[in-house]
Amino acid sequence: ILTPPQDTTVDEGAPATFSVTVDGSIPMAFQWFENDVEIPGADGSSYTIDSVALAQSGSVFTCEASNAFRTETSAGATLTVNADTVPPELVDAWGNGGFNQVTVKYSEPVAAATAENPSNYEIAGLTINSATLNAADNRIVTLGTSQQTEATDYTLTVNNVTDQSAAGN
């Protein structure tokens, strides 16, 4: 192993990537480990965690590289995760052409349990019938409402919607 994985510091919920550079006869096989536990499917010269959990802070990642002649394990790289302490912010809201929905956009992914609770939303003069989190994005919630009146301004109040961090900001 010419270059072992490097210690990495990331924010909670952000991606983290570890990689190794090797020299040797091909074919070369790789296997990544977190705290000496094999990571299923992590079998390339690099390994990416798409969304790092706070609980992974302090984890040590190693890579085993092997070919027909030998197997070598890299030095460990420590993952440090900075806790997310900032609550999600409402960054946009808009109605639909049918005047029966409001779409809400947050600054970061929100927790489904709180985002999909209609009682966490209030629009004076309207009833909130449903709240559906867009699972592909986790930042956008569609609120089903009673019939809205065209050309009327409404005020949306949001309470108790938390992010996906360990702290549940």
Accessible surface in RSA format (square Angstrom, percent):
REM  Atomic radii and reference values for relative SASA: ProtOr
REM  Chains: A
REM  Algorithm: Lee & Richards
REM  Probe-radius: 1.40
REM  Slices: 20
REM RES _ NUM      All-atoms   Total-Side   Main-Chain    Non-polar    All polar
REM                ABS   REL    ABS   REL    ABS   REL    ABS   REL    ABS   REL
RES ILE A   1    44.68  25.4   5.63   4.2  39.05  94.1   5.67   4.1  39.00 105.8
RES LEU A   2   119.35  66.5  89.61  64.1  29.74  74.8  92.19  64.7  27.16  73.1
RES THR A   3    62.62  44.5  61.95  62.8   0.66   1.6  39.82  53.5  22.80  34.5
RES PRO A   4    46.10  33.6  45.55  41.5   0.56   2.0  45.55  37.6   0.56   3.4
RES PRO A   5     6.22   4.5   0.00   0.0   6.22  22.6   0.23   0.2   5.99  37.2
RES GLN A   6   112.28  62.8 106.32  77.7   5.96  14.2  55.60 118.3  56.69  43.0
RES ASP A   7   106.30  74.5  80.69  80.3  25.61  60.6  29.59  69.6  76.71  76.5
RES THR A   8    31.01  22.1  25.24  25.6   5.77  13.7  22.56  30.3   8.45  12.8
RES THR A   9    86.47  61.5  58.87  59.7  27.60  65.8  35.08  47.1  51.39  77.7
RES VAL A  10    23.25  15.3  16.62  15.0   6.63  16.0  23.25  20.2   0.00   0.0
RES ASP A  11    88.26  61.8  85.20  84.8   3.06   7.2  23.48  55.3  64.77  64.6
RES GLU A  12    24.23  13.9   9.97   7.5  14.26  34.0   5.49  10.6  18.75  15.3
RES GLY A  13    41.59  51.3   0.00   N/A  41.59  51.3  22.90  62.8  18.69  41.9
RES ALA A  14    30.58  28.1  25.16  38.8   5.42  12.3  29.99  42.2   0.59   1.6
RES PRO A  15    82.62  60.2  74.49  67.9   8.13  29.6  74.67  61.6   7.96  49.4
RES ALA A  16     3.02   2.8   0.00   0.0   3.02   6.9   3.02   4.3   0.00   0.0
RES THR A  17    73.42  52.2  53.77  54.5  19.65  46.8  39.12  52.6  34.29  51.8
RES PHE A  18     2.48   1.2   0.10   0.1   2.38   6.2   2.48   1.5   0.00   0.0
RES SER A  19    58.95  49.8  52.89  70.6   6.07  14.0  15.66  33.3  43.30  60.7
RES VAL A  20     9.67   6.4   0.00   0.0   9.67  23.3   1.14   1.0   8.53  23.1
RES THR A  21    70.80  50.4  67.62  68.6   3.18   7.6  44.71  60.1  26.09  39.4
RES VAL A  22    38.80  25.5  18.54  16.8  20.26  48.8  18.54  16.1  20.26  54.9
RES ASP A  23   114.11  79.9  87.88  87.5  26.23  62.0  13.24  31.2 100.87 100.6
RES GLY A  24    40.93  50.5   0.00   N/A  40.93  50.5  21.43  58.8  19.50  43.7
RES SER A  25    57.63  48.7  45.92  61.3  11.71  27.0  22.25  47.4  35.38  49.6
RES ILE A  26   151.28  86.1 129.79  96.7  21.49  51.8 129.86  93.5  21.42  58.1
RES PRO A  27   118.57  86.4 111.20 101.4   7.37  26.8 115.13  95.1   3.45  21.4
RES MET A  28    43.97  22.8  18.62  12.3  25.35  60.4  16.57  14.1  27.39  36.3
RES ALA A  29    58.32  53.6  52.17  80.5   6.15  14.0  57.89  81.5   0.43   1.1
RES PHE A  30    32.23  16.1  23.66  14.7   8.57  22.3  25.23  15.3   7.00  20.0
RES GLN A  31    32.49  18.2  32.41  23.7   0.08   0.2  16.06  34.2  16.43  12.5
RES TRP A  32     0.00   0.0   0.00   0.0   0.00   0.0   0.00   0.0   0.00   0.0
RES PHE A  33    37.28  18.6  37.28  23.1   0.00   0.0  37.28  22.6   0.00   0.0
RES GLU A  34    37.23  21.4  35.04  26.5   2.19   5.2  10.90  21.1  26.33  21.5
RES ASN A  35    79.27  54.7  62.06  60.0  17.21  41.4  30.64  73.7  48.63  47.0
RES ASP A  36   130.37  91.3 104.38 103.9  25.99  61.5  31.11  73.2  99.26  99.0
RES VAL A  37   103.20  67.9 100.03  90.6   3.16   7.6 102.87  89.4   0.33   0.9
RES GLU A  38    98.66  56.6  87.89  66.5  10.77  25.6  20.09  38.9  78.57  64.2
RES ILE A  39    22.41  12.8  21.34  15.9   1.07   2.6  22.41  16.1   0.00   0.0
RES PRO A  40   119.73  87.3  96.77  88.2  22.95  83.4 101.91  84.1  17.82 110.7
RES GLY A  41    70.34  86.7   0.00   N/A  70.34  86.7  36.59 100.4  33.75  75.6
RES ALA A  42     6.77   6.2   0.29   0.5   6.48  14.7   6.60   9.3   0.17   0.4
RES ASP A  43    95.83  67.1  78.87  78.5  16.95  40.1  15.62  36.8  80.21  80.0
RES GLY A  44    29.28  36.1   0.00   N/A  29.28  36.1  26.87  73.7   2.41   5.4
RES SER A  45    53.06  44.8  47.75  63.7   5.31  12.2  13.14  28.0  39.92  55.9
RES SER A  46    58.09  49.1  44.63  59.6  13.46  31.0  11.56  24.6  46.52  65.2
RES TYR A  47    40.57  18.9  37.72  21.5   2.85   7.4  20.97  15.8  19.60  24.2
RES THR A  48    63.19  44.9  42.95  43.5  20.24  48.2  28.95  38.9  34.24  51.8
RES ILE A  49    17.60  10.0  14.85  11.1   2.75   6.6  17.60  12.7   0.00   0.0
RES ASP A  50   119.33  83.6 103.90 103.4  15.44  36.5  33.65  79.2  85.69  85.5
RES SER A  51    73.62  62.2  55.51  74.1  18.11  41.7  34.58  73.6  39.04  54.7
RES VAL A  52     1.79   1.2   0.00   0.0   1.79   4.3   0.03   0.0   1.75   4.7
RES ALA A  53    49.27  45.3  43.15  66.6   6.12  13.9  49.27  69.4   0.00   0.0
RES LEU A  54    55.07  30.7  50.51  36.1   4.57  11.5  50.51  35.5   4.57  12.3
RES ALA A  55    99.28  91.3  60.25  93.0  39.03  88.8  73.55 103.6  25.73  68.2
RES GLN A  56    35.22  19.7  34.27  25.0   0.95   2.3  16.86  35.9  18.36  13.9
RES SER A  57    49.44  41.8  27.76  37.0  21.68  49.9  13.93  29.7  35.51  49.7
RES GLY A  58    46.85  57.8   0.00   N/A  46.85  57.8  29.54  81.1  17.31  38.8
RES SER A  59     6.97   5.9   5.03   6.7   1.94   4.5   1.20   2.6   5.77   8.1
RES VAL A  60    58.41  38.4  57.28  51.9   1.13   2.7  57.28  49.8   1.13   3.1
RES PHE A  61     0.00   0.0   0.00   0.0   0.00   0.0   0.00   0.0   0.00   0.0
RES THR A  62    19.33  13.7  19.33  19.6   0.00   0.0  15.56  20.9   3.77   5.7
RES CYS A  63     0.00   0.0   0.00   0.0   0.00   0.0   0.00   0.0   0.00   0.0
RES GLU A  64    57.71  33.1  56.45  42.7   1.25   3.0   0.61   1.2  57.10  46.6
RES ALA A  65     6.46   5.9   3.72   5.7   2.74   6.2   3.77   5.3   2.69   7.1
RES SER A  66    26.59  22.5  25.39  33.9   1.20   2.8   7.55  16.1  19.05  26.7
RES ASN A  67    31.84  22.0  10.63  10.3  21.21  51.1  10.03  24.1  21.81  21.1
RES ALA A  68    98.72  90.8  50.36  77.7  48.35 110.0  63.45  89.4  35.27  93.4
RES PHE A  69   160.05  80.1 125.92  78.0  34.14  88.8 130.74  79.3  29.31  83.9
RES ARG A  70   156.36  65.7 143.85  73.3  12.51  29.8  67.01  91.6  89.35  54.2
RES THR A  71    81.00  57.6  52.30  53.0  28.70  68.4  30.32  40.7  50.69  76.6
RES GLU A  72    57.41  33.0  53.83  40.7   3.58   8.5  21.29  41.2  36.11  29.5
RES THR A  73    78.78  56.0  55.67  56.4  23.11  55.1  38.70  52.0  40.08  60.6
RES SER A  74     8.92   7.5   0.00   0.0   8.92  20.5   2.71   5.8   6.21   8.7
RES ALA A  75    66.41  61.1  47.97  74.0  18.43  41.9  60.24  84.8   6.16  16.3
RES GLY A  76    39.06  48.2   0.00   N/A  39.06  48.2   6.50  17.8  32.56  72.9
RES ALA A  77     0.11   0.1   0.00   0.0   0.11   0.2   0.11   0.2   0.00   0.0
RES THR A  78    49.93  35.5  49.32  50.0   0.61   1.5  27.88  37.5  22.05  33.3
RES LEU A  79     0.00   0.0   0.00   0.0   0.00   0.0   0.00   0.0   0.00   0.0
RES THR A  80    59.53  42.3  59.36  60.2   0.17   0.4  37.07  49.8  22.46  34.0
RES VAL A  81     9.57   6.3   0.00   0.0   9.57  23.1   0.00   0.0   9.57  26.0
RES ASN A  82    69.83  48.2  64.64  62.5   5.19  12.5  22.29  53.6  47.55  46.0
RES ALA A  83    54.12  49.8  31.62  48.8  22.50  51.2  31.62  44.5  22.50  59.6
RES ASP A  84    30.58  21.4  22.39  22.3   8.20  19.4  15.26  35.9  15.33  15.3
RES THR A  85   102.24  72.7  82.32  83.5  19.92  47.5  57.29  76.9  44.95  67.9
RES VAL A  86    91.28  60.1  90.55  82.0   0.73   1.8  91.28  79.3   0.00   0.0
RES PRO A  87    75.29  54.9  75.16  68.5   0.12   0.4  75.16  62.1   0.12   0.8
RES PRO A  88    18.83  13.7   1.68   1.5  17.15  62.4   1.68   1.4  17.15 106.6
RES GLU A  89   107.06  61.5 102.94  77.9   4.12   9.8  32.56  63.0  74.50  60.8
RES LEU A  90    75.63  42.1  44.15  31.6  31.48  79.1  44.15  31.0  31.48  84.7
RES VAL A  91    82.11  54.0  46.91  42.5  35.20  84.8  53.37  46.4  28.73  77.9
RES ASP A  92    73.05  51.2  65.33  65.0   7.71  18.2  15.68  36.9  57.37  57.2
RES ALA A  93    45.13  41.5  19.34  29.8  25.79  58.7  19.69  27.7  25.44  67.4
RES TRP A  94   111.05  44.6 102.31  49.5   8.74  20.5  90.34  48.2  20.70  33.6
RES GLY A  95    45.57  56.2   0.00   N/A  45.57  56.2  15.11  41.5  30.46  68.2
RES ASN A  96    52.26  36.0  38.32  37.0  13.93  33.6  31.87  76.7  20.38  19.7
RES GLY A  97    72.50  89.4   0.00   N/A  72.50  89.4  43.36 119.0  29.15  65.3
RES GLY A  98    43.26  53.3   0.00   N/A  43.26  53.3  30.25  83.0  13.00  29.1
RES PHE A  99    65.41  32.7  65.41  40.5   0.00   0.0  65.41  39.7   0.00   0.0
RES ASN A 100    65.28  45.0  63.11  61.0   2.17   5.2   7.75  18.6  57.53  55.6
RES GLN A 101    69.57  38.9  69.57  50.8   0.00   0.0   2.40   5.1  67.17  50.9
RES VAL A 102    17.11  11.3  16.87  15.3   0.24   0.6  17.11  14.9   0.00   0.0
RES THR A 103    21.06  15.0  20.91  21.2   0.15   0.4   6.30   8.5  14.76  22.3
RES VAL A 104     0.00   0.0   0.00   0.0   0.00   0.0   0.00   0.0   0.00   0.0
RES LYS A 105    81.61  39.8  81.61  50.1   0.00   0.0  24.90  22.4  56.71  60.4
RES TYR A 106     6.35   3.0   5.17   2.9   1.18   3.1   5.17   3.9   1.18   1.5
RES SER A 107    49.54  41.9  26.44  35.3  23.10  53.2  28.14  59.9  21.40  30.0
RES GLU A 108    32.84  18.9  32.84  24.8   0.00   0.0  17.12  33.1  15.72  12.8
RES PRO A 109    41.33  30.1  40.58  37.0   0.75   2.7  40.58  33.5   0.75   4.6
RES VAL A 110     0.00   0.0   0.00   0.0   0.00   0.0   0.00   0.0   0.00   0.0
RES ALA A 111    25.02  23.0  22.34  34.5   2.68   6.1  25.02  35.2   0.00   0.0
RES ALA A 112    49.28  45.3  43.51  67.1   5.78  13.1  43.65  61.5   5.63  14.9
RES ALA A 113    90.83  83.5  60.61  93.5  30.22  68.7  73.24 103.1  17.58  46.6
RES THR A 114    32.55  23.2  31.45  31.9   1.10   2.6  32.55  43.7   0.00   0.0
RES ALA A 115     0.00   0.0   0.00   0.0   0.00   0.0   0.00   0.0   0.00   0.0
RES GLU A 116    73.26  42.1  59.09  44.7  14.17  33.7  14.44  27.9  58.83  48.0
RES ASN A 117    59.25  40.9  55.48  53.6   3.77   9.1   9.78  23.5  49.46  47.8
RES PRO A 118    46.24  33.7  44.09  40.2   2.15   7.8  44.36  36.6   1.88  11.7
RES SER A 119    95.50  80.7  57.31  76.5  38.19  88.0  55.17 117.5  40.33  56.5
RES ASN A 120    13.03   9.0  10.67  10.3   2.37   5.7   1.95   4.7  11.08  10.7
RES TYR A 121     9.36   4.4   0.00   0.0   9.36  24.4   0.76   0.6   8.60  10.6
RES GLU A 122   110.67  63.5 108.42  82.0   2.25   5.4  33.36  64.5  77.31  63.1
RES ILE A 123     4.86   2.8   2.51   1.9   2.34   5.7   2.51   1.8   2.34   6.4
RES ALA A 124    72.58  66.7  58.41  90.1  14.17  32.2  65.25  91.9   7.33  19.4
RES GLY A 125    80.25  99.0   0.00   N/A  80.25  99.0  41.36 113.5  38.89  87.1
RES LEU A 126    25.49  14.2   4.09   2.9  21.41  53.8   7.03   4.9  18.46  49.7
RES THR A 127    80.98  57.6  76.94  78.0   4.04   9.6  46.80  62.9  34.18  51.7
RES ILE A 128    24.12  13.7   7.02   5.2  17.10  41.2   7.02   5.1  17.10  46.4
RES ASN A 129    94.10  64.9  63.60  61.5  30.50  73.4  29.35  70.6  64.75  62.6
RES SER A 130    49.13  41.5  47.11  62.9   2.02   4.7  34.02  72.4  15.11  21.2
RES ALA A 131    10.05   9.2   0.00   0.0  10.05  22.9   0.00   0.0  10.05  26.6
RES THR A 132    80.99  57.6  78.65  79.7   2.35   5.6  56.07  75.3  24.92  37.7
RES LEU A 133    15.04   8.4   5.98   4.3   9.05  22.8   5.98   4.2   9.05  24.4
RES ASN A 134    63.85  44.0  53.74  51.9  10.12  24.4  19.07  45.9  44.79  43.3
RES ALA A 135    87.42  80.4  66.62 102.8  20.80  47.3  67.61  95.2  19.82  52.5
RES ALA A 136   105.45  97.0  58.05  89.6  47.40 107.8  69.64  98.1  35.81  94.9
RES ASP A 137    54.60  38.2  41.86  41.7  12.74  30.1  15.01  35.3  39.59  39.5
RES ASN A 138    42.19  29.1  42.19  40.8   0.00   0.0   0.36   0.9  41.83  40.4
RES ARG A 139    83.59  35.1  83.59  42.6   0.00   0.0  10.38  14.2  73.21  44.4
RES ILE A 140    41.24  23.5  41.07  30.6   0.18   0.4  41.07  29.6   0.18   0.5
RES VAL A 141     0.00   0.0   0.00   0.0   0.00   0.0   0.00   0.0   0.00   0.0
RES THR A 142    41.19  29.3  40.06  40.6   1.12   2.7  19.26  25.9  21.93  33.1
RES LEU A 143     0.00   0.0   0.00   0.0   0.00   0.0   0.00   0.0   0.00   0.0
RES GLY A 144    13.41  16.5   0.00   N/A  13.41  16.5  12.77  35.0   0.65   1.4
RES THR A 145     7.59   5.4   0.00   0.0   7.59  18.1   0.00   0.0   7.59  11.5
RES SER A 146    39.59  33.5  32.57  43.5   7.02  16.2  35.84  76.3   3.75   5.3
RES GLN A 147   121.67  68.0  99.07  72.4  22.60  53.8  59.16 125.9  62.51  47.4
RES GLN A 148    17.99  10.1  11.56   8.5   6.42  15.3   0.90   1.9  17.08  13.0
RES THR A 149    88.16  62.7  81.50  82.6   6.66  15.9  53.87  72.4  34.29  51.8
RES GLU A 150   122.90  70.6 109.29  82.7  13.61  32.4  30.39  58.8  92.51  75.5
RES ALA A 151   109.58 100.8  54.36  83.9  55.22 125.6  74.62 105.1  34.97  92.6
RES THR A 152    61.30  43.6  41.56  42.1  19.74  47.0  34.47  46.3  26.83  40.6
RES ASP A 153   145.95 102.2 119.69 119.1  26.26  62.1  38.48  90.6 107.46 107.2
RES TYR A 154    74.55  34.8  38.51  21.9  36.04  93.8  37.68  28.3  36.87  45.5
RES THR A 155   100.30  71.3  92.09  93.4   8.21  19.6  60.01  80.6  40.30  60.9
RES LEU A 156    34.77  19.4  12.83   9.2  21.94  55.2  12.83   9.0  21.94  59.0
RES THR A 157    61.80  44.0  57.87  58.7   3.93   9.4  38.98  52.4  22.82  34.5
RES VAL A 158    39.86  26.2  14.30  12.9  25.55  61.6  14.30  12.4  25.55  69.3
RES ASN A 159    84.22  58.1  79.51  76.8   4.71  11.3  18.13  43.6  66.10  63.9
RES ASN A 160   112.31  77.4  90.82  87.8  21.49  51.7  27.07  65.1  85.24  82.4
RES VAL A 161    17.25  11.4   1.41   1.3  15.84  38.2   1.41   1.2  15.84  43.0
RES THR A 162    34.06  24.2  34.06  34.5   0.00   0.0  27.96  37.6   6.10   9.2
RES ASP A 163     2.71   1.9   0.44   0.4   2.27   5.4   0.44   1.0   2.27   2.3
RES GLN A 164    98.73  55.2  66.04  48.3  32.69  77.8  32.59  69.4  66.14  50.2
RES SER A 165    15.61  13.2   0.45   0.6  15.17  34.9   4.34   9.2  11.27  15.8
RES ALA A 166    76.56  70.4  31.46  48.5  45.11 102.6  45.02  63.4  31.55  83.6
RES ALA A 167    72.58  66.7  33.83  52.2  38.75  88.1  45.45  64.0  27.13  71.9
RES GLY A 168    31.22  38.5   0.00   N/A  31.22  38.5  17.12  47.0  14.10  31.6
RES ASN A 169    33.36  23.0  14.01  13.5  19.36  46.6  20.98  50.5  12.38  12.0
END  Absolute sums over single chains surface
CHAIN  1 A     9358.1       6975.3       2382.8       4970.2       4388.0
END  Absolute sums over all chains
TOTAL          9358.1       6975.3       2382.8       4970.2       4388.0
